[in-house]
Amino acid sequence: MSETNHVWRLRKRPVGDISDDDLSFEEESIPEPADGECLFRLNYLSLDPTNRIWMSDMDQYMPPVAIDAPMRGVVCGTVIKSKNTAFKEGDIVSGIGTWADYQVASPETVSPLGDIGSVPVIDAFATLALVGPTAYFGLLDITEPQAGETVVVSAAAGAVGSIVGQIARIKGCHVVGIAGTDEKCQWITEELGFDQAINYKTENVAEALKRTCPNGIDIYFDNVGGDILDACLKLMNLKGRISTCGLISQYNATEDVPGPKNYPMILMQRLKVQGFIILDYVDRYPEAISALSQWLAEGKIKVRLDVIDGLENALDTVKKLYTGANSGKLMIRVKNV
């Protein structure tokens, strides 16, 4: 075991885009677990849009990361010392941790990854720990898709959106994905089975939605907010459903963001609009993991990982999420297992 721990600490709240001096990369001593805790070595760090929320002091679903505290993240690691019978040396754990090589945890923050069969650890963590359950519950529990309905997904080539679209196809829906490059649009249609794709950077989204959704929109899975939400609201069918998973177009805003012009459609079309946080569904995780594991094994769900090696690259890499430069689930690999 190394004698040094590398830790990213939040030094100030970002204003607009994340800047290089918002966090610092430090060398520190390795912490010791207290009674009831374990010490684990980081294997993989998930980079997610919510990282930007945690850096801010905006109203949010968890306390913001404190200034000078280690940056929070979704992690996968290997237990190297335990003072809790829930963990033993060598266990692979995942949950909420920090951007650090070595960190202490308790059953309240991490849990064993469990039996993943022949699925590689990196794939299981990337799909089953966070983004898969987010897609599963955000689509199936909130919007209850029915065969033949039209589902539109924004950030459709992203970690959550790509799985949402594939689940919607499994349920027999007509699926339209919105992404930011021709390559991403080609991937979600040719590889993942989306029926149609819209490049929001080169097409008029409102006009493209009319073309690809001739029968209107029954379900919109929203990862971005902003103008794309407004365009979808205009075409929502009676008693349509909107699952609000993220608002990534607004996270780096430095001024107040105007509300959607088509907000009255919520009333006129009797729409259901519901936000959610995956932590709402922790007790039902086994349900999602069982279904997702089966679909993965059957080849009905495919995932694409965007993996960067080295914890020292976390700050530069997380910025890719807010420009659309990533392709698939964005992760930092510290040690392969």
C-alpha positions as CSV (number, residue, x, y, z in Angstrom):
1,M,0.0,0.0,0.0
2,S,1.2,3.5,-0.8
3,E,2.2,5.8,2.0
4,T,0.5,8.8,0.3
5,N,-3.1,9.6,-0.3
6,H,-4.0,11.8,-3.3
7,V,-7.1,13.9,-2.7
8,W,-9.1,16.5,-4.7
9,R,-10.4,19.3,-2.4
10,L,-13.0,21.9,-3.3
11,R,-11.3,25.3,-2.7
12,K,-14.1,27.7,-4.0
13,R,-17.5,27.6,-5.6
14,P,-17.4,27.6,-9.4
15,V,-18.9,30.6,-11.1
16,G,-20.1,29.5,-14.5
17,D,-17.8,26.8,-16.0
18,I,-15.6,24.8,-13.6
19,S,-12.1,26.4,-13.5
20,D,-8.7,24.9,-12.7
21,D,-8.4,26.7,-9.4
22,D,-11.8,25.6,-8.0
23,L,-10.3,22.4,-6.8
24,S,-6.8,21.4,-5.7
25,F,-5.0,18.1,-5.9
26,E,-3.2,17.3,-2.6
27,E,-0.9,14.7,-1.1
28,E,-2.0,13.7,2.3
29,S,-1.6,10.8,4.8
30,I,-3.8,7.7,4.4
31,P,-6.7,7.8,6.9
32,E,-7.4,5.1,9.5
33,P,-10.8,3.6,9.8
34,A,-12.6,4.0,13.1
35,D,-14.7,1.3,14.7
36,G,-17.6,0.5,12.4
37,E,-15.7,1.7,9.3
38,C,-13.6,0.3,6.6
39,L,-10.7,1.7,4.5
40,F,-10.8,1.1,0.8
41,R,-8.6,1.9,-2.2
42,L,-10.3,3.6,-5.1
43,N,-10.7,1.6,-8.3
44,Y,-13.1,3.7,-10.3
45,L,-14.6,7.2,-9.9
46,S,-17.9,8.0,-11.7
47,L,-18.1,11.5,-13.1
48,D,-21.6,12.8,-13.3
49,P,-23.5,16.0,-14.0
50,T,-24.5,16.2,-10.4
51,N,-20.8,16.9,-9.5
52,R,-21.4,20.5,-10.6
53,I,-24.5,20.8,-8.3
54,W,-22.5,19.5,-5.3
55,M,-19.8,22.1,-5.9
56,S,-22.3,24.9,-5.7
57,D,-24.2,26.2,-2.7
58,M,-27.6,26.2,-4.5
59,D,-30.6,24.5,-2.9
60,Q,-30.1,20.8,-3.6
61,Y,-31.0,17.3,-2.4
62,M,-27.8,16.8,-0.3
63,P,-25.6,19.3,1.6
64,P,-23.2,20.9,-0.8
65,V,-19.5,19.9,-0.5
66,A,-17.9,22.2,2.1
67,I,-15.1,24.5,1.0
68,D,-11.7,22.7,1.6
69,A,-13.5,19.4,1.9
70,P,-12.7,16.4,-0.3
71,M,-14.8,16.5,-3.5
72,R,-17.8,14.1,-3.3
73,G,-18.3,11.4,-6.0
74,V,-19.8,8.0,-6.7
75,V,-17.0,5.5,-6.2
76,C,-16.0,1.8,-6.5
77,G,-13.1,0.5,-4.4
78,T,-11.5,-2.5,-2.8
79,V,-11.5,-2.9,1.0
80,I,-8.0,-3.1,2.4
81,K,-8.8,-2.8,6.1
82,S,-12.1,-3.3,8.0
83,K,-13.4,-2.6,11.5
84,N,-16.9,-3.6,10.5
85,T,-18.2,-7.1,10.0
86,A,-20.2,-5.9,7.0
87,F,-16.9,-5.6,5.1
88,K,-14.0,-7.9,4.7
89,E,-10.6,-7.4,3.1
90,G,-10.9,-7.7,-0.7
91,D,-14.6,-6.8,-0.9
92,I,-15.5,-4.6,-3.9
93,V,-17.7,-1.8,-2.6
94,S,-19.5,1.1,-4.3
95,G,-21.5,4.1,-3.1
96,I,-20.9,7.7,-2.2
97,G,-17.3,8.6,-1.4
98,T,-14.7,11.2,-2.4
99,W,-12.2,11.9,-5.1
100,A,-9.4,10.3,-3.2
101,D,-7.1,7.3,-3.6
102,Y,-7.8,6.0,-0.1
103,Q,-10.9,6.7,1.9
104,V,-12.9,5.5,4.9
105,A,-16.5,4.5,4.7
106,S,-19.4,2.9,6.6
107,P,-22.4,0.9,5.6
108,E,-24.3,4.2,5.4
109,T,-22.2,5.3,2.5
110,V,-21.0,2.2,0.6
111,S,-22.1,-1.4,0.2
112,P,-20.6,-4.5,-1.4
113,L,-21.1,-4.6,-5.2
114,G,-22.5,-8.1,-4.8
115,D,-22.6,-11.0,-7.2
116,I,-22.1,-9.7,-10.7
117,G,-21.4,-13.1,-12.3
118,S,-19.2,-12.8,-15.4
119,V,-19.8,-9.1,-15.8
120,P,-16.5,-7.1,-15.5
121,V,-16.4,-4.9,-12.4
122,I,-16.0,-1.7,-14.4
123,D,-19.1,-2.5,-16.5
124,A,-21.1,-3.5,-13.4
125,F,-20.2,-0.4,-11.6
126,A,-20.8,1.9,-14.6
127,T,-24.2,0.5,-15.3
128,L,-25.6,-0.9,-12.1
129,A,-24.4,1.4,-9.4
130,L,-26.0,4.7,-10.5
131,V,-27.0,5.3,-14.2
132,G,-28.9,2.1,-14.8
133,P,-31.2,2.4,-11.8
134,T,-31.6,6.1,-12.6
135,A,-32.8,5.2,-16.1
136,Y,-34.9,2.3,-14.9
137,F,-36.9,4.1,-12.2
138,G,-37.0,7.5,-14.0
139,L,-38.6,5.9,-17.0
140,L,-40.6,3.0,-15.7
141,D,-41.8,4.2,-12.3
142,I,-42.5,7.9,-13.2
143,T,-43.8,7.7,-16.7
144,E,-45.1,4.1,-17.0
145,P,-44.5,3.7,-20.8
146,Q,-46.9,1.7,-22.8
147,A,-46.3,-0.1,-26.1
148,G,-46.8,2.2,-29.1
149,E,-46.2,5.4,-27.2
150,T,-43.7,8.0,-28.4
151,V,-40.7,8.6,-26.0
152,V,-38.2,11.5,-26.5
153,V,-34.9,11.4,-24.6
154,S,-32.5,14.3,-24.4
155,A,-28.8,13.8,-23.8
156,A,-29.6,10.5,-25.5
157,A,-26.0,9.4,-26.0
158,G,-25.1,10.0,-22.4
159,A,-24.9,7.5,-19.6
160,V,-28.5,7.7,-18.4
161,G,-30.2,8.7,-21.7
162,S,-28.7,5.9,-23.7
163,I,-30.1,3.3,-21.3
164,V,-33.5,5.1,-21.0
165,G,-34.0,4.8,-24.8
166,Q,-33.1,1.1,-24.8
167,I,-35.5,0.4,-22.0
168,A,-38.2,2.3,-23.9
169,R,-37.5,0.1,-27.0
170,I,-37.8,-3.0,-24.8
171,K,-41.2,-1.8,-23.7
172,G,-42.3,-1.4,-27.4
173,C,-42.2,2.4,-27.7
174,H,-41.2,4.6,-30.6
175,V,-38.0,6.3,-29.3
176,V,-36.5,9.6,-30.5
177,G,-33.1,10.6,-29.1
178,I,-31.6,14.1,-29.0
179,A,-27.8,14.3,-29.1
180,G,-25.1,16.8,-30.0
181,T,-23.1,15.2,-32.8
182,D,-23.8,13.1,-36.0
183,E,-21.6,10.3,-34.6
184,K,-23.7,10.2,-31.4
185,C,-26.9,10.2,-33.4
186,Q,-25.6,7.4,-35.6
187,W,-24.6,5.4,-32.5
188,I,-28.0,5.5,-30.8
189,T,-29.9,4.6,-33.9
190,E,-27.6,2.0,-35.5
191,E,-26.2,0.4,-32.3
192,L,-28.8,1.0,-29.6
193,G,-32.0,0.7,-31.6
194,F,-33.5,4.3,-31.2
195,D,-36.0,4.8,-34.0
196,Q,-34.8,8.4,-34.8
197,A,-32.2,10.9,-33.7
198,I,-32.0,14.7,-33.7
199,N,-28.7,16.6,-33.7
200,Y,-29.6,19.6,-31.6
201,K,-26.5,21.5,-32.7
202,T,-27.2,21.3,-36.4
203,E,-31.0,21.0,-36.6
204,N,-34.0,23.1,-35.6
205,V,-35.2,20.9,-32.7
206,A,-38.8,22.1,-32.8
207,E,-39.1,21.3,-36.5
208,A,-37.2,18.0,-36.1
209,L,-39.5,16.9,-33.3
210,K,-42.6,17.5,-35.5
211,R,-41.0,15.3,-38.2
212,T,-39.9,12.5,-35.9
213,C,-42.9,12.6,-33.6
214,P,-45.9,12.9,-36.0
215,N,-48.3,11.6,-33.4
216,G,-47.0,13.9,-30.7
217,I,-44.9,13.1,-27.6
218,D,-46.3,10.9,-24.8
219,I,-43.2,10.8,-22.7
220,Y,-40.2,13.1,-22.4
221,F,-37.2,12.1,-20.4
222,D,-35.5,15.4,-19.6
223,N,-31.8,15.5,-18.9
224,V,-31.1,19.0,-20.0
225,G,-34.0,21.5,-19.4
226,G,-33.8,24.8,-21.3
227,D,-34.8,25.2,-24.9
228,I,-35.2,21.5,-25.6
229,L,-37.6,21.1,-22.7
230,D,-39.6,24.1,-24.2
231,A,-39.7,22.5,-27.6
232,C,-40.9,19.1,-26.2
233,L,-43.6,20.8,-24.1
234,K,-45.2,22.2,-27.2
235,L,-45.8,18.7,-28.6
236,M,-46.8,16.8,-25.5
237,N,-50.0,14.8,-25.9
238,L,-52.9,14.8,-23.5
239,K,-51.9,13.3,-20.2
240,G,-48.3,13.1,-21.3
241,R,-45.5,12.5,-18.7
242,I,-42.2,14.3,-18.2
243,S,-39.5,12.7,-16.0
244,T,-37.1,15.4,-14.9
245,C,-33.7,13.7,-14.3
246,G,-31.3,16.6,-14.9
247,L,-31.0,20.2,-16.1
248,I,-27.4,20.2,-17.4
249,S,-28.0,23.1,-19.8
250,Q,-28.4,25.3,-16.7
251,Y,-25.8,24.1,-14.2
252,N,-23.1,26.5,-15.4
253,A,-25.4,29.5,-15.8
254,T,-24.2,32.8,-14.2
255,E,-27.6,34.6,-14.5
256,D,-31.2,33.6,-13.8
257,V,-32.5,31.1,-16.3
258,P,-35.9,32.1,-17.8
259,G,-38.7,29.6,-17.4
260,P,-40.2,27.6,-20.3
261,K,-42.4,29.7,-22.7
262,N,-44.6,26.6,-23.2
263,Y,-45.2,26.1,-19.5
264,P,-49.0,26.5,-20.0
265,M,-49.0,23.2,-21.9
266,I,-48.7,21.5,-18.5
267,L,-52.3,22.8,-17.7
268,M,-53.8,22.5,-21.2
269,Q,-52.6,18.9,-21.8
270,R,-52.9,17.8,-18.1
271,L,-49.3,16.8,-18.0
272,K,-47.5,15.0,-15.2
273,V,-44.1,16.5,-14.6
274,Q,-42.0,14.9,-11.9
275,G,-38.5,15.3,-10.7
276,F,-36.6,12.5,-9.0
277,I,-33.3,11.7,-7.3
278,I,-32.0,8.1,-7.5
279,L,-31.6,8.1,-3.7
280,D,-35.4,8.0,-3.6
281,Y,-35.3,4.4,-4.8
282,V,-32.4,2.9,-2.8
283,D,-34.8,0.4,-1.1
284,R,-35.8,-0.9,-4.6
285,Y,-32.3,-1.2,-6.1
286,P,-32.5,-5.0,-6.2
287,E,-35.5,-4.8,-8.6
288,A,-33.6,-2.5,-11.0
289,I,-30.3,-4.5,-10.8
290,S,-32.1,-7.8,-11.5
291,A,-33.9,-6.4,-14.6
292,L,-30.8,-4.5,-15.9
293,S,-28.5,-7.5,-15.4
294,Q,-30.9,-9.7,-17.4
295,W,-31.1,-7.2,-20.2
296,L,-27.3,-6.8,-20.3
297,A,-26.9,-10.6,-20.4
298,E,-29.4,-10.9,-23.2
299,G,-27.7,-8.1,-25.2
300,K,-30.9,-5.9,-25.0
301,I,-28.9,-3.1,-23.4
302,K,-25.5,-2.0,-24.6
303,V,-23.3,0.5,-22.8
304,R,-20.3,2.6,-23.9
305,L,-17.7,3.8,-21.4
306,D,-15.5,6.9,-21.7
307,V,-12.7,6.0,-19.4
308,I,-9.7,8.2,-18.5
309,D,-6.8,6.8,-16.5
310,G,-5.5,8.6,-13.4
311,L,-7.2,10.4,-10.5
312,E,-5.0,13.5,-11.3
313,N,-7.1,13.9,-14.5
314,A,-10.5,14.1,-12.7
315,L,-10.8,17.9,-12.8
316,D,-10.1,18.2,-16.5
317,T,-12.2,15.2,-17.4
318,V,-15.4,16.2,-15.5
319,K,-15.5,19.4,-17.6
320,K,-16.3,17.2,-20.6
321,L,-19.8,16.5,-19.2
322,Y,-20.9,20.2,-19.7
323,T,-19.6,20.5,-23.3
324,G,-20.9,17.2,-24.6
325,A,-17.3,16.1,-25.3
326,N,-17.8,12.7,-23.6
327,S,-19.1,9.6,-25.4
328,G,-21.0,7.4,-23.0
329,K,-20.4,6.9,-19.2
330,L,-17.6,9.1,-18.1
331,M,-15.2,7.5,-15.5
332,I,-11.8,7.8,-14.0
333,R,-9.9,4.5,-13.7
334,V,-7.4,4.5,-10.8
335,K,-6.8,0.7,-10.6
336,N,-8.3,-1.9,-12.8
337,V,-10.0,-4.9,-11.1
